[in-house]
Amino acid sequence: MSAGYLARLAAPRRGVLLDCGGRIYSALETLGLERWEFQMVSTIDAARRALRQDPGAIGLVAFDGCQAWPQAELEMLLARSDVEWVALLEEGLLRSERVSPELLRNFNDFHSLPLDRERMAMTLGHVHGKAALLPRAKTAFSAAGDFGMTGRSECMRLIYRQIEKVLGVDAPVLIGGESGTGKELVARAIHQHSLRAAGPFVAMNCGAIAPNLIQSELFGHERGAFTGAAQRKIGNIEAANDGVLFLDEIGDLPLEMQANLLRFLQEKTITRVGSTERVKVNVRVIAATHVDLQRAVADGRFRQDLYYRLNVLNLTLPALRERREDIPLLAQTIFDEQRVHASPQVKGFSSAALRAMMDYDWPGNVRELINRVQRAMIMSESRLLSVADLGLPAAVDPVTPTLEEIRTNVEREVIETSLKKHGNNVSETARRLGVSRVTLYRMIDRLKIVL
Ligand SMILES: Nc1ncnc2c1ncn2[C@@H]1O[C@H](COP(=O)(O)OP(=O)(O)OP(=O)(O)O)[C@@H](O)[C@H]1O
């Protein structure tokens, strides 16, 4: 048993309890469990943030008569967090439709109400012991990416570190990068993991709106402000109050509108079209551009003062061709996500297809990769997706797979099928395949199998 594991076992034990009314939290506190500290949160977003800030904590979810948690959101929390979960349920709920069996499957243990001190101590002790083993699994997970993004190349790791820094500061962010590199994904991640997560995320593409409508889209208008303004309309800035406004293609904002946006950023107030009243708003602006804004400033197409206001924090996403080593992992992740929509016989990528993907320049970046893999999965008539299925330029050397490639493909298929059959349980899969867990972990790593 490693010293790290023993130290984690001995450390103070912490739990984050998702409880809307606080009744179960009080009951838990009353038990006075030694060495345990609990933090109560009342929303799923708050739970996500608390667990992020406290990686050693276990998660608890209270199900009582007070409120039904939104199932999809709760499932996402239970699935994405690398956390051990315990459910505290009112007894009747175990058989109710409000808490489905699928949902319950995500928990390591249950405790029905009323809380029993001894049983609770045992349940929590057991789950804490499991959680203390987790750091290894955590490393494996974050190796695939972070913030809902896929990629473990050095340039993506740099992006994750930069996002981490941007989360703690409530200043504007300017995100650069070619089309399809994930700028909106990053903006959403910043919103979701920052203190504004409970507020709205409003996205607006400045290049897709007719110039005469942009003012009212941004600032809103009063009834009768212009012909056709039959109702008062709240603009996107106001709609994003307490949250984030994502301005995509900011370089396409007409010059006169740039002046208005600058005024809003300086004064933190807006005036609806057709009104004189100034409305105070509290919005974080995240802007994105695929063009070089500095050049636009030099050419007089973009205001320098606005550029500086927006560019307080800057992130530039790499093109996919600058992180080719992430292509197999991304392709496999997309494949796994889309498997349900694919023809059932499709099992993976041919080695020629993988090579062609690595050689291709991907002008449309990750979006193009998603489109090509999705289309190939639907259209393919063979077991392995081919270069032609992906619509990529044919490989220069029509290749016969080497023995090594054939072996690798067979190994990957056998391991993946077996893992799937045993619900991703590595110990069970290793036992069935007649190898040790360590050997299986090594093979999973070498074959880049995503668990
Ligand atoms: N690193 C990544 N991991 C997983 N998916 C990604 C990644 N980067 C981008 N995507 C996916 O690629 C698609 C395009 O991403 P997104 O819309 O964020 O790009 P964008 O840079 O904002 O594009 P545009 O400039 O055209 O608006 C989305 O489906 C997004 O989820």
Ligand as a Chemical Component Dictionary entry (heavy atoms), coordinates in Angstrom:
data_LIG
# 
_chem_comp.id                   LIG 
_chem_comp.type                 NON-POLYMER 
_chem_comp.pdbx_formal_charge   0 
_chem_comp.three_letter_code    LIG 
# 
loop_
_chem_comp_atom.comp_id 
_chem_comp_atom.atom_id 
_chem_comp_atom.alt_atom_id 
_chem_comp_atom.type_symbol 
_chem_comp_atom.charge 
_chem_comp_atom.model_Cartn_x 
_chem_comp_atom.model_Cartn_y 
_chem_comp_atom.model_Cartn_z 
_chem_comp_atom.pdbx_ordinal 
LIG N1  N1  N 0 -10.649 20.457 -28.157 1  
LIG C1  C1  C 0 -11.869 20.070 -28.501 2  
LIG N2  N2  N 0 -12.365 18.944 -27.995 3  
LIG C2  C2  C 0 -13.583 18.510 -28.335 4  
LIG N3  N3  N 0 -14.401 19.149 -29.182 5  
LIG C3  C3  C 0 -13.974 20.280 -29.716 6  
LIG C4  C4  C 0 -12.686 20.813 -29.402 7  
LIG N4  N4  N 0 -12.531 21.963 -30.069 8  
LIG C5  C5  C 0 -13.653 22.134 -30.773 9  
LIG N5  N5  N 0 -14.540 21.148 -30.562 10 
LIG C6  C6  C 0 -15.864 20.989 -31.188 11 
LIG O1  O1  O 0 -15.730 21.497 -32.511 12 
LIG C7  C7  C 0 -16.910 22.188 -32.894 13 
LIG C8  C8  C 0 -16.546 23.621 -33.244 14 
LIG O2  O2  O 0 -16.146 24.301 -32.055 15 
LIG P1  P1  P 0 -16.546 25.831 -31.778 16 
LIG O3  O3  O 0 -17.894 26.153 -32.330 17 
LIG O4  O4  O 0 -16.286 26.106 -30.339 18 
LIG O5  O5  O 0 -15.424 26.531 -32.683 19 
LIG P2  P2  P 0 -15.222 28.072 -32.998 20 
LIG O6  O6  O 0 -13.739 28.274 -32.957 21 
LIG O7  O7  O 0 -16.057 28.892 -32.073 22 
LIG O8  O8  O 0 -15.735 28.162 -34.481 23 
LIG P3  P3  P 0 -16.217 29.477 -35.304 24 
LIG O9  O9  O 0 -15.046 30.422 -35.314 25 
LIG O10 O10 O 0 -16.521 28.923 -36.643 26 
LIG O11 O11 O 0 -17.411 30.005 -34.581 27 
LIG C9  C9  C 0 -17.865 22.094 -31.723 28 
LIG O12 O12 O 0 -18.729 21.000 -31.963 29 
LIG C10 C10 C 0 -16.954 21.821 -30.541 30 
LIG O13 O13 O 0 -17.643 21.111 -29.539 31 
# 
loop_
_chem_comp_bond.comp_id 
_chem_comp_bond.atom_id_1 
_chem_comp_bond.atom_id_2 
_chem_comp_bond.value_order 
_chem_comp_bond.pdbx_ordinal 
LIG N1  C1  SING 1  
LIG C1  N2  SING 2  
LIG C1  C4  DOUB 3  
LIG N2  C2  DOUB 4  
LIG C2  N3  SING 5  
LIG N3  C3  DOUB 6  
LIG C3  C4  SING 7  
LIG C3  N5  SING 8  
LIG C4  N4  SING 9  
LIG N4  C5  DOUB 10 
LIG C5  N5  SING 11 
LIG N5  C6  SING 12 
LIG C6  O1  SING 13 
LIG C6  C10 SING 14 
LIG O1  C7  SING 15 
LIG C7  C8  SING 16 
LIG C7  C9  SING 17 
LIG C8  O2  SING 18 
LIG O2  P1  SING 19 
LIG P1  O3  DOUB 20 
LIG P1  O4  SING 21 
LIG P1  O5  SING 22 
LIG O5  P2  SING 23 
LIG P2  O6  DOUB 24 
LIG P2  O7  SING 25 
LIG P2  O8  SING 26 
LIG O8  P3  SING 27 
LIG P3  O9  DOUB 28 
LIG P3  O10 SING 29 
LIG P3  O11 SING 30 
LIG C9  O12 SING 31 
LIG C9  C10 SING 32 
LIG C10 O13 SING 33 
# 
